[in-house]
Amino acid sequence: MAAGLLLISVDMTVLYTALPTLTEDLHADPSQKLWIINAYPLVMAGLLLGAGTLGDRIGHKRMFLAGLVLFGVASTVAAFAPSPTVLIAARAFLAVGAAAMMPATLSLIRTTFEDEHERNIAIGIWGTMSVVGIAIGPVLGGFLLEHFWWGSVFLINVPVVILALIAGAVLAPGGSGRSDRPWDFLASLQVMAALVGLVYAVKEATQPGRNPLAIVIALLVAAVGFTLFVRRQRRQAHPLIDFALLRDPRILSGIVAAALAMFAAAGIQLVLTQRLQLVMDLTPLYAGLLVAAFAVGCLPSGIVAGSLVYRTGPRPLIAGGLAIGAAGALLTLLLTPGLVPFLDVHPDHPLWITPGLAVAGAGVGLAMTAASATIMSNAPAHRAGMAASVEEVSYELGSLSGVAILGSVLGSLYTATVHLPPDTPGTAAESLDAARSAAAELPSGQADVLLDAAHSAFDNGYTLTLLITIAVLAAGGIFTARHLSSPAPAQTPTEKEPAA
């Protein structure tokens, strides 16, 4: 199950180091660039609730294996995509396979390990694989780009899928599910429409040439989608999400912590890998290896949290982990080479960023593992699939928000603050990628002036995105420390498991 989750998580970030190369080869514009990244978590988040319920109905092992097949097919299509549009569509299809697998992995762990202590350790391993996969994605992408074309970052999934299919068929526990559980596909579409509208509104609002009418329409679509979804869930005998789960402050705090931890992990790695390549001219592999320091901090802390949450309870691990993550993000900002003049961190020594990343990874690992254990341990057994889906939706929403919000802020602030020298192509104001392309056509002296201006503007956006990340993690630590001190609500008769 951890191996399947690792495969899904790697694909969330494997494009970070490949994005500059991919953008150039496919001639993707800034909007297409953002959707190449966002299509995967967006579609996955919209389908996760329905996938968890479908797994309860037909069996989580079947869902896991079917998701692997879809994932392999979509990876092949993405590897040979001839245009940004085809790649975006393939990324969306990849998300369908991932959405089928993700709730199954955690649900099978929840139902297999009946002892709470063993289950928390298993969830710790599972949760650590998620963060580790996100962290090693840029390394894998950088390594493959050193030796192959950008499509290899997708094609590498195929042999892993084949091995996982064999291992899953032999080793994963079976189960036929409960045929009396309906599958509400319409509700999944309502959630997806709402998420698409929300993300598009955020993206459009942060563009320099924003269209107010498009923003209003997108927000209306989001509001209508969420409203219809909530109303439908309240009328359903077997809803995709039982809102009674969210009345438990432990589960609510776990969901918030998981989302904020993923927001930080995705956002930090996205903006940092781009700065390492586009400003410091590091190779994709070198940039990926540096960012992997995040995983170095996360791996041991996640496993430790899985064993400690049984003894200490979730509050110190979740709230403390988010606080440590904020401190690590601040340290990363301060030690970014060439960014803070009075610290005199020389730009020729990019290893300076690794201590901050390791600290941030340790904090995120603590928070995510404790959050997962808290959600699954406090959810009723007959709601295992639902609880797993809700948790993983929080993961995807966190990752999606990190990429969409921080990526848009980064691009918007670059465009707003860049001061182009005279006789420079106007396209250089669109993005740092465009400025580098324009500089390649200019004489060396003029090119240096343009790149200096572009790097300065990019660093404005980079600084703001990390400050936002620090604030979000700090606020999450305060929120979870407060709400985890609240007692759990009494269970109502409607929340109890129905009689056989």
FENHUZI-V749729 format. One record per pair of residues at least 12 apart in sequence whose C-alpha atoms are under 6 Angstrom apart, sorted by sequence separation. I is the first residue (numbers start at 1). J is the second residue. D is the distance in whole Angstrom. If there is no record, write none. Layout:
BEGIN
i,j,d
I,J,D
I,J,D
END
This chain:
BEGIN
i,j,d
78,90,5
141,153,6
201,215,5
273,287,6
415,429,5
415,430,6
74,90,6
201,218,5
335,352,6
336,353,6
335,353,6
74,93,6
74,94,5
197,218,4
198,219,6
332,353,5
197,219,6
71,94,5
197,221,5
198,222,5
332,356,4
197,222,5
331,356,5
71,97,5
70,97,5
194,221,6
194,222,4
328,356,5
67,97,4
194,225,5
328,359,5
329,360,6
193,225,6
194,226,6
328,360,4
67,100,5
67,101,5
191,225,6
190,225,5
325,360,4
63,100,6
64,101,4
325,363,4
190,229,6
324,363,5
325,364,6
418,457,5
64,104,6
417,457,5
322,363,6
187,229,6
321,363,4
321,364,6
414,457,5
60,104,5
414,458,5
321,366,5
321,367,5
414,461,6
413,461,5
43,92,6
51,100,5
317,366,6
318,367,4
317,367,6
40,91,5
44,95,5
48,99,5
52,103,5
410,461,4
36,88,5
39,91,6
40,92,5
43,95,6
318,370,6
39,92,5
40,95,5
44,99,5
314,370,6
26,83,6
406,465,6
293,354,6
297,358,4
301,362,5
305,366,5
294,357,5
298,361,4
302,365,4
293,357,6
294,358,5
297,361,5
298,362,4
301,365,6
302,366,5
293,358,5
297,362,4
301,366,5
294,361,4
298,365,5
302,369,6
79,151,4
79,154,5
79,155,6
75,154,5
76,155,6
75,155,6
72,158,5
72,161,6
68,161,6
261,364,6
1,105,5
258,368,5
61,174,6
59,175,5
59,176,5
254,371,4
58,176,6
59,177,4
58,177,5
57,177,5
9,130,6
13,134,6
17,138,5
56,177,5
57,178,5
254,375,6
16,138,6
57,179,5
6,129,5
10,133,4
14,137,4
18,141,6
2,126,5
6,130,6
9,133,5
10,134,5
13,137,5
14,138,5
17,141,6
57,181,5
251,375,5
9,134,5
17,142,6
6,133,5
10,137,5
14,141,5
54,183,5
262,395,6
266,399,5
259,394,5
263,398,4
267,402,5
255,391,6
259,395,5
262,398,5
263,399,5
266,402,6
267,403,6
258,395,6
262,399,5
50,188,6
260,398,6
255,394,6
259,398,4
263,402,4
47,188,5
46,188,6
142,284,4
143,285,5
142,285,4
326,470,5
46,191,5
46,192,4
139,285,6
142,288,6
326,473,5
326,474,6
139,288,4
138,288,4
139,289,5
322,473,5
323,474,6
323,477,6
322,477,5
136,292,6
135,292,5
319,477,4
135,295,5
319,480,6
319,481,5
132,295,5
315,484,6
128,299,6
128,302,5
279,455,6
124,302,6
125,303,6
124,303,5
124,306,4
121,306,4
120,306,5
121,307,5
49,240,6
206,408,6
203,408,6
207,412,6
264,469,6
206,412,6
253,480,5
249,483,6
250,484,6
248,488,5
248,489,6
127,369,5
124,369,5
120,373,5
16,270,6
17,284,5
107,384,6
107,385,5
106,388,6
103,388,5
103,389,5
52,385,5
52,386,6
52,389,5
49,389,5
48,389,6
45,393,5
45,396,5
41,396,6
41,400,6
END
